């Protein structure tokens, strides 16, 4: 039967965890009291029991308990709620289920019953639990949209907030340190893989991590200069500083790996396309097999042969090879096919490109020239060919060689590019990277 009275049903008071049951988790001869990490957990037993009351059981039960508690705590106009107010606010929940949830919340000190006024009140423990849960849910929502940026933001927010009130713990610093070490290992694996796509993705995440490292450095500096912090906190803050330095030093590793890939890039003839362009285009298709649709005008007709025919063919081939070996007959010679000099056009274009870059060299030193003024006007293939030669500028290994590319590498020019694209007015090229070429001042 449903209880319609204002006074809630009597519930048993929560008891302490049975020491014998806890002892069963440990090896014989070891007492839980001898394990140091157990003490802060046992000291926080009332708070942990509040989490148990909310998160014990199936997901649907957990979701309904949180829904009820959040709805009751959201009413800030009055600090107390009568049962009639609760029934009106949560009228969409089954009355029996609502009664069970209220009893559970009250038995674990998340709701307090004021018998004198016959009202419920939200306890401070419940508000602390909801505040922590709200911050975590907000961080998870941001992580779905921004990735690791929101994750690092949440950790730094927790450390900064604790530092502001003078209560930062070593455990909080260790969580942040662990995430920095994980990111460093992730970036190292991407560099070791040699994959351009993994490197590009990792480099983008690295730029995001560096933004938070800059903000985290201010917090770590405040912790190291805080006289109230103990030695363990200082050591953890210093370890975070070293991890941040290792993370920032990976910029050179990314640049070297990408430059190496750029030098080894394979271009498809005079088309201006590279294997990276082809792979990028293929990655846009969820079903690669669909590219073969209508590729074959006629179905393939299988050829069936009997074992006797297979033996005859194999025997014939075997005897033919044996006769050639016995008679010591060499195959007749053939003239080598004449191959057109496909590099002539490329060499002429390279010489023209060198003349054009030499004119920039004689310009005023330090004055950047936009890239589109040097690559265009030209066809897409020629513009792509010219752009593929730009990473050779200043290459020490290439400049030590002989040839046109070595002369290009020795030009006193500096190539600067940004990870942005801009549209250009050209009949063959619609957009080009934002980049410049700057003539360097010659040393006396």
Beta strands, then each sheet from edge to edge (+ up, - down):
strand 1: 80-81
strand 2: 111-114
strand 3: 119-122
strand 4: 368-370
strand 5: 413-423
strand 6: 431-439
sheet 1: 1+ 3- 2+
sheet 2: 4+ 6- 5+
end
